[in-house]
Amino acid sequence: MEKVGLSPLDPSSFSRPELAIVTEILINLNVNFDKKILLGDVELSVKKIDESVNEIILDTSKLNISSIYDVESEEKLEYNLSDPLPEYGSKLTIQLPKKESNSYKIGVKYETHPDASGLQWLSRNATAGKKHPYLFSQFQPIHARSVLPCQDTPAVKTKYTATISAPQEFTVLMSAICNGTKELHGGKLSHFVQKVPIPSYLIAIAVGVLESRKLGPRSHVWAEKEIIEECAYEFANTEHQLKTAEEICGPYVWGIYDLLVLPPSFPYGGMENPCLTFVTPTLLAGDRSLANVVAHEIAHSWTGNLVTNRNFEHFWLNEGFTVFIERKIKERLESPQSQDFDAYTLVSDLNETINRLGKDSPLTKLVVDLKGVHPDDAFSDVPYEKGQTFLRYLEMTVGGPDVFEPFLRKYFDTFKYKSIETKDFQAFFDSYFSENPAIKSIDWQTWLHSPGMPPIIPDYDISLAIVCDNLIEKFLKWDGEGVIPITPDDKKDLTSSQIIYFLQVISEAEPQSIKKLEALNAVFGFDNVKNAEIKFRWLRTCLKANWEEKVHIVLTWINIVGRMKYVRPLYRDLYRWEAIRKRAQENFLANRHNMMHMSAYTLVKDLHLEL
């Protein structure tokens, strides 16, 4: 059912940028850790698109607005704040001042709510140092409206500047370039400039007691001092990844590429905030084996940040392209076999997601209909893996990477700084390859608008998988008597990616006996593994076997780690185990206050709770 009052151009936003649009944002906010609020003002540069309108419509959520005014004349402006629509917030309609010009500067004084869905306020006990609180944001998909009044749709891209006041011992970071700090009255002012237009979901802030280490000529990694050296080691290849991405995609336009390793409650592997990628500490494997997530976020510098989906119905344009480019980076830095191994192994994850959602679910289409569906509810592997599979198919159809990569660079250059829909990509593709007869065979309708698995899975190089498949077959056929048919020598020849695949297949097979899993653990040492991807799959395998002594380990881990990729499947596994279901629900309820809004919001549904 369509939500009343939302835009006909973006079913997740009240704003109407086709009538009057925000062109630039100036942010002035104070950080108050005691009250868990940001307070201050924003100035919005507004331009009329339709000469007949006399208002600007913005998105807000739980903002406490004290006044709205014309910046030039300081005249107070009339405004109306609608009743909130659950999970979407309230429509803010501001009457524009009467003047000859079509350009305006509107000021809004306000403060955020302590429960702002786009902010995570952490107590000192939830940090590595245990001495100071911490604040970080996560605005994607539509949570910027809980922190500033804005046109919270990716159709609108603006430059922004910000001045943030925080206690003196804290470092403030944003998705922009810091061009100065100033000590003031026992506090500190930090000033930021983002000169490249970005959508509201890419505005980001983090405030903590942090240190940095240089990774390269345009990159630093930031983290609490307790983990900073570990972070510097793990992400040492960032500049190499960035240069490789430039070879594929074209010039990097954002100036700097810094990383911030957040506390564990961060709900994603990474978030591609311009100039400052946020990453989860679950990437700290100790051997750089999970650093490909950084390649993914680097790829977003073109796919999503430079060329952006116009609304989240076309999210695959951001994420499918990003996975596709991420794997091209991997192919150049490692091997074509590892690129294909990644793609091949993730087909099983995609299949699991589609089976869970339902093969006929409209949310398994590449282009989804979000009328009446919150974009948080539509989030899954589908836009990532089904999207990259489609692009790989297109690349093969037109003649391979040598033909397709020049097209990619032209696509990025043509649509840079713009927000587009799938039809724009399709039209550009058809025009670029109009002389290529092979494109006539492409069934765009099925790929884009049919639910379920991709119609074609490319013929991937599976040589790295075959090694694992032989070991998997030995283990699954073993009856658990005598010596396990897998040796430490077998293990030492496997990469971390192969072990992840090995466990993924085991976890998808029939439940194994606890006796067999104990023997497997004795060979691989899964109980003590640091790699979070391996740990996650091992714990899922244990839960499938109803290994009760592992339940406490699972609950302890997911109380610390907020990454939804791990937490949601493990909670769903616990829920399916009827004897453990109530314990899982009670654990969630006791710990939800430590989670970001989108994690708690989705887990309420996964655990079938009515709150």
C-alpha positions in Angstrom: 0.0 0.0 0.0 1.3 3.4 -1.0 2.2 5.7 2.0 0.2 8.9 1.8 2.2 12.1 1.3 5.3 10.5 -0.1 6.8 11.7 -3.3 5.7 10.3 -6.7 9.4 10.3 -7.7 10.8 8.6 -4.6 8.5 6.4 -2.5 10.8 6.8 0.5 10.8 10.7 0.7 8.3 13.5 1.2 10.5 16.0 -0.7 9.6 17.4 -4.1 12.9 18.5 -5.6 11.2 18.8 -9.0 9.4 21.8 -7.6 12.0 23.4 -5.4 15.5 21.9 -4.7 18.2 22.2 -2.0 21.5 23.0 -3.8 23.9 23.4 -0.8 23.9 22.8 2.9 25.7 24.6 5.7 25.8 22.7 9.0 26.6 24.1 12.5 26.1 21.6 15.3 27.2 21.1 18.9 27.8 17.5 20.1 26.2 16.9 23.6 27.2 13.5 24.9 25.3 13.9 28.1 21.9 14.5 26.4 22.8 12.4 23.4 21.8 15.1 21.0 23.2 17.4 18.3 22.0 20.9 18.5 22.5 24.0 16.3 21.3 25.0 12.9 21.5 24.3 9.2 21.3 26.8 6.3 19.8 25.4 3.1 20.4 27.1 -0.3 17.1 26.6 -2.1 16.3 27.1 -5.8 12.8 27.1 -7.3 12.4 24.8 -10.2 8.7 25.5 -10.7 8.1 29.2 -10.7 4.5 28.8 -9.4 5.5 27.2 -6.1 5.9 29.1 -2.9 7.2 26.4 -0.6 10.0 23.9 -0.1 9.3 20.4 1.2 11.8 18.6 3.4 12.1 15.3 5.2 12.5 15.2 9.0 12.3 12.6 11.7 11.9 13.5 15.4 13.7 16.8 15.1 12.9 19.4 17.7 12.6 22.6 15.6 12.8 25.9 17.4 12.7 28.3 14.5 12.8 28.6 10.7 13.9 31.9 9.1 15.2 33.6 6.0 18.9 33.9 6.5 19.3 37.2 4.6 16.5 39.1 6.3 16.2 37.1 9.5 12.5 37.1 8.9 10.7 34.1 10.6 9.0 31.8 8.1 5.8 29.9 8.4 6.1 26.2 8.3 4.0 23.1 8.9 5.3 19.8 10.3 3.0 16.8 9.5 2.1 14.0 11.9 4.9 11.4 11.7 4.5 8.4 9.4 6.1 5.5 11.2 9.7 4.8 10.0 9.5 7.7 7.4 9.3 10.7 9.7 7.4 13.9 9.1 7.0 16.2 6.1 8.3 19.7 6.7 6.7 22.3 4.5 8.3 25.8 4.7 6.8 28.9 3.1 9.4 30.7 1.0 9.8 34.4 1.5 8.4 36.7 -1.2 11.2 38.0 -3.4 12.1 38.6 -7.0 14.8 36.0 -7.1 14.3 32.2 -7.4 17.1 31.5 -4.9 16.8 31.5 -1.1 18.7 30.7 2.0 16.6 29.1 4.7 17.8 28.7 8.2 16.5 26.0 10.6 17.4 26.0 14.4 16.8 22.6 15.9 18.1 19.7 18.0 18.0 16.0 17.3 16.2 13.4 19.4 18.2 11.1 21.6 16.8 8.2 19.7 17.7 9.6 16.2 17.6 6.6 13.9 20.7 7.8 12.0 23.0 8.1 15.1 24.6 5.6 17.5 25.6 7.1 20.9 27.9 4.6 22.6 28.7 4.6 26.3 32.4 4.4 27.2 31.9 0.7 28.1 31.0 0.0 24.4 34.3 1.3 23.1 37.8 -0.3 23.0 39.3 2.2 25.5 36.4 2.1 28.0 37.1 5.7 29.0 35.2 8.0 26.6 31.8 7.9 24.8 31.6 7.7 21.0 29.2 8.9 18.3 28.8 7.7 14.7 26.2 8.0 12.1 24.6 5.7 9.5 22.3 7.6 7.2 21.7 5.1 4.4 19.1 4.6 3.2 16.8 7.3 4.7 18.1 8.2 8.1 19.7 11.6 7.3 16.3 13.1 8.1 16.8 12.2 11.8 19.8 14.4 12.0 19.1 17.4 9.7 16.1 18.7 7.8 16.9 17.8 4.1 15.6 16.4 0.9 16.4 12.9 2.0 16.4 11.3 -1.5 19.4 10.3 -3.5 17.9 12.2 -6.4 19.2 15.4 -4.7 23.0 15.9 -4.6 24.5 18.9 -2.8 27.8 20.2 -1.6 28.1 20.8 2.1 30.2 22.6 4.7 30.0 21.9 8.4 31.3 23.3 11.7 31.1 20.9 14.6 31.7 21.7 18.2 32.8 18.9 20.5 34.7 18.4 23.7 38.4 19.2 23.4 39.8 15.6 23.7 37.6 14.3 20.9 38.4 14.1 17.2 35.5 14.9 14.8 35.5 13.3 11.4 33.1 13.7 8.5 32.5 12.6 4.9 34.4 15.7 3.8 37.8 17.3 4.0 38.7 18.9 7.3 40.2 22.3 6.6 40.9 23.3 10.2 40.3 22.9 13.9 40.2 25.6 16.6 40.2 25.3 20.4 37.4 27.4 22.0 36.1 27.6 25.6 37.4 24.2 26.6 36.0 22.7 23.4 37.1 22.3 19.8 35.6 23.5 16.6 36.2 21.4 13.5 35.4 22.7 10.0 34.7 20.6 7.0 34.2 21.1 3.2 32.7 18.7 0.7 33.0 20.3 -2.7 31.6 17.3 -4.7 27.8 17.1 -4.7 26.6 14.1 -2.7 23.2 12.7 -1.7 22.0 13.2 1.9 22.7 9.5 2.9 26.5 10.1 2.3 26.7 12.9 4.9 28.4 11.3 7.8 29.9 12.2 11.2 31.9 10.3 13.8 33.2 11.7 17.2 35.5 9.8 19.4 38.9 9.8 21.0 40.9 8.6 18.0 44.4 8.3 16.5 45.5 8.0 12.9 48.2 6.3 10.9 49.2 7.1 7.4 48.5 4.4 4.8 49.6 6.3 1.7 49.8 9.7 0.0 46.1 10.3 0.3 45.0 7.9 3.0 45.0 7.5 6.7 43.3 5.0 9.0 41.6 6.2 12.1 40.6 4.2 15.2 40.9 4.1 19.0 44.5 3.8 20.1 43.9 0.3 21.4 43.5 -1.1 17.9 45.2 1.5 15.7 48.4 -0.5 15.0 46.3 -3.6 14.1 44.2 -1.4 11.7 47.3 0.1 10.1 48.6 -3.4 9.3 45.3 -4.8 8.1 44.7 -1.9 5.6 48.2 -1.3 4.5 47.3 -2.0 0.8 44.7 0.7 0.6 46.6 2.9 -1.8 47.3 -0.1 -4.1 43.6 -0.9 -4.2 42.8 2.7 -4.9 45.2 3.0 -7.8 43.9 -0.2 -9.3 40.3 1.1 -9.1 41.5 4.3 -10.9 42.9 2.1 -13.7 39.5 0.5 -14.1 37.2 3.5 -13.5 39.0 6.7 -14.2 40.2 9.6 -11.9 39.4 9.6 -8.2 37.7 12.9 -7.6 37.4 13.0 -3.8 40.9 14.2 -2.8 41.5 11.9 0.2 40.5 8.4 1.0 40.6 7.8 4.8 39.3 4.8 6.7 37.6 4.9 10.1 37.5 1.6 12.0 34.4 1.9 14.2 33.4 0.1 17.4 31.8 -3.4 16.8 28.1 -2.2 16.9 28.5 -0.7 13.4 25.9 -2.7 11.4 27.6 -3.0 8.1 30.9 -4.3 6.7 31.7 -0.9 5.4 29.9 2.4 4.4 31.3 4.3 1.5 31.1 7.8 3.0 33.1 10.1 0.7 36.6 10.9 1.9 36.0 8.7 5.0 34.9 5.0 4.6 33.5 3.5 7.8 34.5 -0.1 8.3 33.7 -2.7 10.9 36.4 -4.1 13.2 35.3 -7.6 12.1 37.6 -7.1 9.2 40.6 -7.3 11.5 41.5 -10.9 10.7 45.2 -10.4 11.3 46.2 -11.5 7.8 44.5 -9.0 5.5 42.3 -11.7 4.2 39.1 -9.6 4.6 40.5 -6.3 3.3 38.6 -6.9 0.0 35.7 -5.1 1.8 37.9 -1.9 1.4 38.1 -2.6 -2.3 34.3 -2.7 -2.3 34.0 0.7 -0.6 36.7 2.2 -2.8 34.7 1.1 -5.9 31.7 3.0 -4.5 33.8 6.2 -5.1 32.5 5.8 -8.7 29.5 3.4 -8.3 27.1 5.1 -5.9 29.0 8.2 -4.9 29.8 9.6 -8.3 26.9 8.0 -10.2 24.0 7.4 -7.9 20.7 5.6 -7.9 17.9 8.1 -8.2 15.9 6.3 -5.5 16.4 3.0 -3.7 14.2 1.0 -6.1 17.3 1.1 -8.3 19.8 0.2 -5.5 21.4 -2.4 -7.8 22.9 0.5 -9.8 24.9 1.3 -6.6 25.7 -2.2 -5.3 25.7 -4.5 -8.3 28.2 -2.2 -10.0 30.3 -2.0 -6.9 30.6 -5.7 -6.4 31.5 -6.0 -10.1 34.3 -3.4 -9.8 35.4 -4.9 -6.4 36.0 -8.2 -8.1 37.9 -6.6 -11.0 40.2 -5.0 -8.4 40.7 -8.5 -6.9 41.4 -10.0 -10.3 44.2 -7.5 -10.9 45.7 -7.7 -7.4 45.4 -11.5 -7.0 44.3 -13.6 -10.0 41.4 -14.2 -12.4 40.8 -17.4 -10.5 40.2 -15.6 -7.2 37.8 -13.1 -8.9 35.8 -16.0 -10.2 36.0 -18.0 -7.0 34.5 -15.0 -5.1 31.6 -14.7 -7.7 31.0 -18.5 -7.8 31.0 -18.9 -4.0 28.6 -16.0 -3.4 26.0 -17.6 -5.7 25.1 -19.9 -2.7 24.6 -16.9 -0.4 22.3 -15.3 -3.1 20.4 -18.6 -3.3 19.9 -18.8 0.4 18.6 -15.2 0.5 16.2 -15.8 -2.4 14.9 -19.0 -0.8 14.4 -17.1 2.5 12.6 -14.2 0.9 10.6 -16.6 -1.5 11.5 -17.3 -5.1 8.5 -15.3 -6.2 9.1 -12.4 -3.8 9.1 -9.0 -5.6 12.0 -8.1 -3.4 14.2 -10.6 -5.3 13.8 -8.5 -8.5 16.7 -6.2 -9.5 14.4 -3.3 -9.8 12.0 -3.3 -6.9 8.8 -1.5 -6.1 9.2 0.4 -2.8 5.7 1.9 -2.7 4.6 0.9 0.8 7.9 -0.9 1.5 10.6 0.7 3.7 14.1 0.4 2.0 15.5 -1.1 5.2 13.0 -4.0 4.6 14.2 -4.4 1.0 17.9 -4.7 2.0 19.5 -8.1 1.0 22.1 -9.8 -1.1 20.0 -9.5 -4.2 21.1 -6.0 -5.5 24.7 -7.0 -4.8 25.0 -10.5 -6.2 22.2 -10.6 -8.7 23.3 -7.2 -9.9 27.0 -8.2 -10.4 25.9 -11.4 -12.1 23.9 -9.4 -14.6 26.9 -7.1 -15.3 29.2 -10.1 -15.7 26.7 -11.5 -18.2 26.6 -8.2 -20.1 30.4 -8.1 -20.2 30.6 -11.6 -21.7 27.8 -10.9 -24.1 29.5 -7.8 -25.7 33.0 -9.4 -25.9 34.7 -9.4 -22.5 36.6 -7.0 -20.3 38.6 -5.4 -23.1 35.3 -4.3 -24.7 33.3 -3.6 -21.6 35.8 -1.6 -19.5 36.0 1.3 -21.9 32.2 1.4 -21.8 32.4 1.5 -18.0 34.7 4.5 -17.9 32.5 6.3 -20.4 29.4 5.5 -18.3 31.1 6.9 -15.2 32.2 10.0 -17.0 28.8 10.6 -18.7 26.8 10.3 -15.5 29.2 11.7 -12.9 27.6 13.9 -10.3 24.2 12.7 -11.4 21.5 10.4 -10.1 20.0 8.0 -12.5 17.5 5.1 -13.0 17.9 1.7 -14.6 16.3 3.0 -17.8 19.2 5.5 -18.1 21.8 2.8 -17.8 19.9 0.6 -20.3 19.6 3.4 -22.9 23.2 4.3 -22.6 24.3 0.7 -22.9 22.1 0.2 -26.0 23.5 3.3 -27.6 27.1 2.5 -26.8 26.9 -1.0 -28.2 24.4 -0.3 -31.0 26.7 -1.8 -33.6 27.2 -5.0 -31.6 24.7 -7.6 -32.8 25.1 -9.7 -29.7 23.0 -7.2 -27.6 19.8 -8.4 -29.3 20.0 -11.5 -27.3 19.8 -9.7 -23.9 16.5 -10.3 -22.2 16.4 -7.1 -20.1 12.8 -7.7 -18.9 13.7 -11.0 -17.3 17.0 -9.8 -15.8 15.5 -6.6 -14.3 11.9 -7.4 -13.5 11.6 -11.1 -12.8 12.0 -12.5 -9.3 14.2 -15.3 -8.2 17.7 -16.4 -9.2 19.5 -14.8 -12.2 18.3 -16.4 -15.5 22.0 -17.2 -16.4 25.0 -17.9 -14.1 28.2 -17.2 -15.9 30.7 -19.9 -16.6 33.1 -19.1 -13.8 36.5 -20.6 -13.3 36.0 -23.0 -10.4 39.5 -24.4 -10.1 39.8 -23.0 -6.5 36.5 -24.5 -5.5 37.2 -28.0 -6.8 40.0 -28.4 -4.2 37.5 -27.6 -1.5 34.7 -29.8 -3.1 37.0 -32.9 -2.8 37.5 -32.3 0.9 33.8 -31.5 1.4 32.8 -34.7 -0.2 35.2 -36.7 2.0 33.8 -35.1 5.1 30.2 -35.4 4.2 30.6 -39.1 3.3 32.5 -39.9 6.5 30.3 -41.6 9.1 32.1 -40.2 12.1 33.9 -43.4 13.0 37.6 -43.7 13.1 39.9 -40.9 12.0 38.5 -37.8 10.1 39.5 -38.0 6.4 40.9 -34.4 6.5 44.4 -33.7 7.7 46.3 -30.6 8.9 48.2 -30.8 5.6 44.9 -30.4 3.7 44.2 -27.3 5.8 47.5 -25.6 5.3 47.0 -25.6 1.5 43.7 -23.7 1.8 43.4 -19.9 1.7 41.0 -18.2 4.1 38.5 -17.7 1.2 38.6 -21.5 0.5 38.0 -22.3 4.2 35.0 -19.9 4.1 33.6 -21.7 1.1 34.3 -25.1 2.7 32.3 -24.1 5.8 29.6 -22.5 3.7 28.9 -25.7 1.9 29.0 -27.7 5.1 26.5 -25.3 6.7 24.1 -25.7 3.8 24.3 -29.6 3.9 22.3 -31.8 6.1 23.0 -31.3 9.8 26.2 -33.0 10.9 26.7 -34.9 14.1 28.4 -33.1 17.0 31.0 -35.9 17.0 32.0 -35.1 13.4 32.1 -31.3 14.1 34.3 -31.9 17.1 36.8 -33.8 14.9 36.6 -31.0 12.2 37.3 -28.4 14.9 40.3 -30.4 16.1 41.8 -30.1 12.6 40.9 -26.5 11.8 40.8 -24.8 15.3 37.5 -23.0 14.4 36.7 -22.2 18.0 39.8 -19.9 18.2 39.7 -18.4 14.7 39.9 -14.6 14.4 38.5 -14.4 10.9 34.9 -13.3 11.4 33.7 -14.8 8.1 35.0 -18.2 9.2 33.7 -17.8 12.7 30.2 -16.9 11.5 29.9 -20.0 9.2 31.3 -22.2 11.9 28.7 -21.0 14.4 25.9 -21.5 11.9 27.1 -25.0 11.3 27.1 -25.7 15.0 23.6 -24.3 15.5 22.3 -26.4 12.6 23.6 -29.5 14.5 21.8 -28.3 17.6 25.1 -28.2 19.5 23.8 -26.6 22.7 27.1 -25.7 24.3 27.7 -23.3 21.4 24.6 -21.3 22.0 26.2 -19.2 24.7 29.2 -18.5 22.4 26.8 -17.4 19.6 24.9 -15.1 22.0 28.0 -13.6 23.5 29.4 -12.9 20.0 26.3 -11.3 18.6 26.0 -9.1 21.7 29.3 -7.6 20.8 29.3 -7.6 17.0 26.5 -5.5 15.4 27.3 -6.4 11.8 23.9 -7.4 10.3 25.5 -9.8 7.9 26.3 -12.0 10.9 23.8 -11.0 13.5 20.6 -11.5 11.5 21.3 -15.0 10.1 22.5 -16.2 13.5 19.4 -14.8 15.2 17.2 -16.5 12.5 19.0 -19.8 13.1 18.4 -19.5 16.9 14.7 -18.6 16.2 14.3 -21.8 14.1 15.6 -23.9 17.0 12.4 -24.1 18.9 14.0 -25.0 22.3 16.3 -21.9 22.1 13.8 -19.5 20.5 12.7 -17.8 23.7 16.3 -17.4 24.9 17.2 -15.7 21.6 14.3 -13.3 21.9 15.1 -12.4 25.5 18.8 -11.9 24.6 17.8 -9.5 21.8 15.5 -7.5 24.0 18.1 -7.2 26.7 20.7 -6.0 24.3 18.8 -4.0 21.6 19.8 -0.7 23.3 23.3 -1.3 22.1 22.3 -1.7 18.5 21.8 0.9 15.7 18.2 1.5 14.7 18.3 -0.5 11.4 19.7 -3.6 13.2 17.1 -3.5 15.9 14.3 -2.7 13.4 15.1 -5.7 11.2 15.7 -8.1 14.0 12.3 -7.4 15.6 10.9 -8.8 12.4 13.3 -11.7 12.1 12.5 -12.8 15.7 8.7 -12.2 15.1 8.4 -9.9 18.0 5.5 -7.4 18.4 6.8 -4.3 20.2 
